[in-house]
Structures are given as structure tokens and as C-alpha cells.
Amino acid sequence: MFDAQLMANTRELSDRLVQLQSPIRILDAVNWDRSIKEEFFRHKAQQNPSVSRGYYQQKNLGFEPESLRQSLAELQRDIVRQLGRLSPASQLMTRACREYRDVIRLIEARGTPEFHELSVELFGHPDDVFHANEPSLSELASMLQSPLDSLLASDALPEEKKSISASEAVTRLQAQLDQSMPEVDVQVMLSDGIVSDAAAGSDRIKLNQDVLFSQRELDILEVHEGWIHVGTTQNGLKQPYLTCLSKGTPSATITQEGLAVLTEVITLRSTPRRLAKLVQRIHAVALAAEGAEFVEVYRNCLDQGMKPDESYTLTQRVFRGSTADGKPFTKDLAYIRGFVLVYNLIRVAVQLGKIDRLPLLLTGKIAIDDFRLICELSDSGMIAQPSFVPPHFKDLRGLATWLSVGRFLGDFSFTQLENDYRPLIP
């Protein structure tokens, strides 16, 4: 156990970190406003949007970059001085300080080629591989695309019609969350200032007021935005010492999105079209990384069967923070990259008989690479067990069985058996 003074110092340093990072809003800093979209369609979607470095510099960040970078550097030195360089809590918080300083540099570089390079450092590149001689993220997306195309072409799997207004969606989703997350005070509300259909904050979920929803989409939002994003934030806020776990660094974002996508799949909420959208995001980032401009990526989305409004939204996600002829913002790689990382961590935990460790993934917004530190801090009493735990992590028998069977099937080749069965399906 840590002594009382050390724990008090840890809490004070963690609170300082929370306070310093609070004005940093990456998406607010890089998003395009509604007028850019209106201008694009006013020109019949034939011209690149007019977004320059000057456009971003007009935005009020709410902080002075150089001063905040310096304050984070000073905090990092205080963390090492008071907790020691090898302390698990020190390692966790110094990584966060470094990442937040990189985020500030990313924000300062909006509209320049350096923006893309910093984005790659924080979120990765579509050509990244997990190990030598393995498929890249872009290649993994293509491998997943093939079976999805077959499923999407099937009349047996129609998509639910989007007929629920945003205001009605707020009411429905609020009722679902009140039932599935009774111990968490989460509020659903309308918003006209978000690019995506929905976005989660610390205790609220915003729905785009201009979007129609299906019930299936609301079910996905319940587990993705509610159970994972809001749930882990609230768990982090309830930490007795490391309150900084309530705030997400870019590396924690990758874990968050991976957990959220895995939860969609495990709870049977996801759909082929939902996964196809995540795959298309990787393809769009890859196209832009290869030099495609906004209009080219937009047209590619249309060629993939997306509607004009959907195509614009996805393409805007790729180029936000950049210019219409610049290299992409690579954050959207986090979904599939995070899924692969989280899935394999859980598989290894099952293999090692350490499945009881898995709820620690929900203690707050953590990076996969910090999971060992999280376990050590939990053993020492520095980190509390998560307060809110989704059903599939609360009762781990189903998750363990699913992963065990998946590993068993993955160890064998059933090609001949598949060939034997093909004639049986007319």
C-alpha cells in the first residue's frame, strides 16, 4: 500500500492535470462550420471547400498554446520529482502530459502539412502494421470489406428505416440509458454543432438535430456512447486519486473506440452497414494520405453507395484540421485499430486465466499500453474498481466462452468442410 502523503500528492498532481487539459478541445478546434457544407453543395459538389490556415486561426481556442505547453512541462517535472520516475502513477501521468503537449502542437499546426504528421504520431497511419509482415490497417479494412459487401447485397439483412426524429430519439435514448445505466446520471440532448450523428461528453450525449435515426442506431448509441464513453468517464471521475483517468489522451481514444466497437459486436447491436461505415473511414483516410483531394474522396464515397450528405460528413471528418487539398486527420483509424488491440488483449487475458483483470479496462480512459500499470495501481489500492460495469463485463462467463470458442475455431482450417457445405445451400 502507498502511504497517505504519497496518495495525497498523487491526487493533487492528477487534479492539476485535469485542470490544465480542460480547455483542450481537439474536435472543436478542427471541425468545419455549417457554412463550409452549404458552400460545397451550392457549387454542386464540384469544387473543394475553401478552408485555409487562416480559417482555423480565426477560431478561439480558449487557451494560449505556448503557456499551456509550458504549464504541462512544469507539471511533468513535478510529477517525477514528487512521485519518482519509476512510479506507475508517475509513468501514467507523464505519458498524458507528453500527449497533451503533442495535441497542442497538432492544434497549432492546423492548415499546414505538419498537422498530418502530428496526427500520424498520435493516431497512426493507414499503412501501419501491428507486426512485420502482417497486413496494414488499410489492408485489414479491405479484408473486412469483402464479406461485408456480400452481406450488404443480401435482401435478408435490410437496414432499418431512419424514421425517428432527433427530438424523439432524445426521448427514446434517454429512456434506454435510464434503464441500463441507473447508477449513472447521463443526459441526452439535441445539438446543432456536431459533425457526427452523436457525440458523448462527460455526463451527456448530444444528438445531431438535423439527423433522422433508426431504433438500431439508438441501440448502438446506447452501448457505444453511453456504456463506454460516458461510463468510463464517470468511472474515472470517481477515482479517489487518479482523477485524470476521466480524461482521454489520443492513445486512450484508441482504446475507447476499440472497446466501444467491440461492445457493439458482442451485444449484437452492430450491423454490416455499421461496420462498413467504419471500414470506409479507413479507406477515405488512406485515399487522402495517398494525395486524393476532398472532392475525390467525396466522389469515392458516392461510388460506394453513400448518399451525398453521408459522403460529405465522412469526407469532412477526414479533412478537418487540414485543407481540402492537404493530407488527412487520421483519428478515424482508432475504431478498427482499437478493436484489434482490445480484442487481442482480452483474448490473452482469457488464455492466461486473468479474466478478472478485464473490468479494469473500464476504470477510466486508458491506453492499452498502460494496462500493466493500471493493474499494478489497482493491486496497490491507488485505483478503485470501476463503479459502472456494462452487463457483458459484469458477467464475464459469456465473454470468456465466446472468445474461447473463437480461438478454438481460429486454430483450425475448415476450408474442406466449407466446400462440403456449399452444395447444401441453394
N, C-alpha and C positions, 0 to 999 in steps of 0.2 A: 504494500500500500504506500501511496505517496503521503508525505507529511502535509499538514494543514496549510502551512505557509506556501509550499510549492503549488498546491491546488489553488490557493487564493491568487498567486501570481499568474498562474495559467489562465484563470478566469478574467483577470484584469487585461492581460495581453490579448486574449480572444475577443473581449468586448471592444478593445481598441481596433482590432482588425475588422470587426463587423461595422464599426462606425466609419472607418476610413473607406471601406469599399462601397458603402451605401449609395453614394451619388453615381457610381459607375453603372451605366445602363447601355450595354453594347447595342442591343436591338434598337433602342430609341435613337442612338447616335448614327446608325447606319440605314435605318428604314427610309423609304421614299414616301412623300405625302401623296394624297389623292390626286393632286393636280398633275403629277407626272403621268399617272394612268390615263387621266382624261385627255391629256395632250397626245399620248401614244395612239389612242383609238380615234381621236379627232383626225389624225393623219392616216387613218385606215390601217394602222399597224404596219406601215411600210417604212417608217423611219425609227432609228434608235432614239430612245428617250434622251433628252438633253440634261445630263447630270454631270457636273464638273466638280473639281475640288472646291471651288468657291461655293457650290450649293451646300456642301457639308459644313463648311466653315461658318455659315450663317446660323447653324443650329447652336442653341445654348446648351452646353454640356452640364452646367450646374456645378462645375469644379474647374480648378486651374491645373492642367495636366502636370506641369513641372513640379509644382508644390506638392501635389498628391503623390507623385512618384517618390519625391524626397521623403515624405512622411512614411511611406511604406518601407523605404530603405532603412529609416531610423527604427521603425518597429521591428524589422527583421533583425537588426543588430541587438535590440533589447531582448528579443526572444532568445537568441543564442546566449546572450550574456546572463540572463536570469534562469533559463531552463537547461542550458547546455546543448551543444551541437548534436549530441547523440540521443537526446531525449526523444521518444516517439512523438510527444506533443510538439516539441520544437521542430522536428522534421516535417510534421504535418502543416504547421503554420508558416514555416519559412517557404515551403513549396507554394503555398497560397499567396504569400507576399510577392514572390517572383512572378507568378502567373498574372496577378493583378497589375503589376508593373508592365508586363508584356501587353496586357489588354489596353492599358492606357496608350502605349506606343501604337497599337493597332488603330485605336480611335484617332490618334493624331495623324495617322498616315492615310486616312480616308481619301479616296480620289486619286491616289498615287500608286505606282507599281509596287511599292513596299507594302501596301495594305495586303495584297495577296500573299506575299512571302511570310508576313507575320501571321496571317490566317493559317497558312500551312503549318507553321511551327506550333500553333495552338490546337488546331482541329484535324490536321493531316491533309493528305493529297490523295486523289483517286488512284494514283499509281502505287500507293503504299502497299507493302505486303507484310503479313504478320511474321513470316519467316522466309528465309531464302528458298527460292524455287517453288513457292506457294503462289496461288492466284492473288492478284491485286484486288483492291476493293472494287475497282471498275469491272474486273473480270468476274468477281463473285456476283456482282449485280447482274451481269449478262447470264451467268449460270442460273440464277434465280428467275430471270425473265422468261426463260423457255417454258417451264411448267406453268408459270402464271399466264402466259399467252394462251395455253390450251384451256386453262380453267376459265379465263375471261371469255373465250369463244363459245363456251358451253351454255346452252339455254337453261340448264338445270341449276345454274347459280346466278340468277338475276340479282342485280343490285336493288336495294330498297329505294323507293322513290323519295326524293328530298321534298317533302311537303310540309315540314314543320317550320313555322316562322321562328325567327330568332327570339322573339318575346315568349312564345310558347315553349321553346327549347329551354329557356332560362327556368321556367316553372318546372318542367319535367326533370331536368338535370338536377335541380336543387332538391327535388323530392327523392331522387335516386341516391344522392350523396347523403342526405339526412338519414336514410335508411342504412346505407352500407358503411358510413363513417360517423356514427352518432357521437363518438368521443372527440371529433374534430369540428371546430366551428369554421365552416367553409361557406363562402357566399358566392353565388353565381350572378353575374350582371352582364348588361349589354355594353358594347364598346364600339366606337367608330374610328378608333385609332390604331387598330392592329392589322397586320398584313395577312396573317393566317386566319383560319376559321375560329380558332380559340387560342387562348394563352393563359397560363397559370401564374399567379403571384404567390405570396406567402400564405394568404388565407382566402384567396378568391380566384375564381375562374371567369375570364372575360370571353364572351361570345361576340363574334362579329355581327353587328346588327343588320348588315346587308346580305347575310347568307341564309339560305334555307338548309335545314338539317333533316336527316332520316333518323329513325329510332336507333338504328345500328350505330350511327355516328355518335349519338349521345351515349350509348353503351361504351364505346371506345373512349370517349372523353372522360367518362366516369372513372375508368381504371387508369388511363394514361395521365391525364391532368390531375385527377383527384387523388387516387390511391398513391401514385408515385410522386408526382411533382409537389403537390400540396402536402401530402402525407409525410414525405421525408423532410420538407421544410419545417413542419410543425415538430417533428421528432428532433430536429436539430435545435430548434428554439428551446426545447425542454431539456437540453443537455445541461448538467449542473456546472460544467467548467468549459468545455469546448463549444461555446455558443456559435463559433464560426462555422460549424457544420451545417448551419441553417442557410449558408450562402454558397452558391455554386461557382467554382472556378471552371475554366474551359475543360480541364481534364475530368472534373466531376460531371460536367454536362454530358460527356460521352457515356459515362456510367448511367446517368439519369435516363437518357434516351434509350439506352440498351435495356435497362430494367423495364421501362415503360412499354417498349415494343414486345419484349418477352412476356410481359404481363398480358398484353392484348392477345397474344397467341395462346398462352397457357389457359386463359379463361374463356377461350373460344369466341372472343369478341371481334377479332380481326377478320378481314375478308381478303380474297385475292386482289380486289381493286385497291384496297388499302395498302397491301404490300407492294403492289405495282407502282403506287404513287411514291413510296419510299425509294424503290429502285430507280424510278425515273428521275428523282432528285440527284442520285449519284451520276446517272448518265448526263444530266444537264450540267452538273459541275465539271464532269470530265470534258464535255464539249467546249465549255468556256475555258478550261485550263489549256486546251489544245489551240485556243485562239479564236473560237467562234464568238461573234458579237451577239448582242441582245436579240436582234431580230432573227438571227439564225437559230438561236436556241429556242426562241418563241415558236418559230415555224416547225422545228423538230417536235416540240410538244404537241402541236396541232396534228402532225403526221402520226403521232402515237395515239390519236383518238381523243385527245383532251379538248375541251371547249375553250373558246377564246379567253374567257375570264380566268379559267383554271390555268391556262397556259401562261397568261401574263403573271398571275400570282406566283407560280413556281419559278418563272424566269426572273422575276423581281427578287425573289429570295436569293438567287444565285449571284446577282449583280449588286445587291445592296452593299453599300460601303465602297464599292468600286465605281467605275464609269461603264457606260454601255458598250464600250469597245475595250474594256480592261479585263484583267484576269479575275476569277471569281472569289467570293467569300465561301469558304469550304465547310462551314458549320453543319450543313445538311448531310455530311458524311457520318455524323455522330450516330445516327439512328442504326444503320446496319453495322458500322464498326463497333458500336457499343453493344449491340445484340450479340455479336460473335464473342466479344470479350466476356460479357456477363454470363452467357450460356456456358462457355468453357470453364469459367471459374466455378460455377455451380456443379458442373459435371465432375470436376476434380474433387470438390468437397464431398460429393457422394461417394466417389471411388475411395477416398481416404477415411470414410466414416466420420467426417466432420460436418455433417449436415446441420448440426446445431449451431454452427457459426453463421449460417446464411442470413438469419434475420438482421445481423449486423450491417448488411448491405443497406438497411433502411434507417440506420441511426441518424442519418443526415445526408447531405450531398457530398459524396466521397468519390475519390478516384480509385479505380481498380488497383493501381499500383500501390495505393496506401492501405490496402485491405489488411496486410500483415500488421501494420501499425495500429489500425483500428482494433484488431483482435487483442494486441498487447495492451492497449489502453483500456479495453473492456475488462481484461483479466485483472488489471491493477485497480479498477474502480474509478478511473478517470472519465470513462464513458459509460452512460447508462444504457440499458436495453431500450430499443425503440418503444415508444408509447403506442403508436398506431402501427399495426401489422396487418396487411391485407390477408384475406382468407387463405390464399394459396401458399403464403409463407407462415401463417399461423398453424395450419395443419400440414406438415411437410410430407406426410405419407404419400399423397397423390403426386407431388412434385418429384419425390425420390423415385417412385415407381416409374413414372413417365420417363425420367432420364435414364434409369437403369435399362429399361426395355429399349430405349433409343440407342444406347451404347451397344447392347447385345445385337440388335439388328444391323448396326453400323459396322460390326466386326466381320460380317459375312457378306458374300456376294450372292444375291438371289437372282442373277440375270437369267439363268436357265429356267428357274421356277416362273419368273415373269413371262418368259417366252411360252411356257406351257399354258399359262392362263390367258394369253392374248386371244386364242380362238374361242374361249368361253364367253367373251364379251362382244356380242354382235354390234 
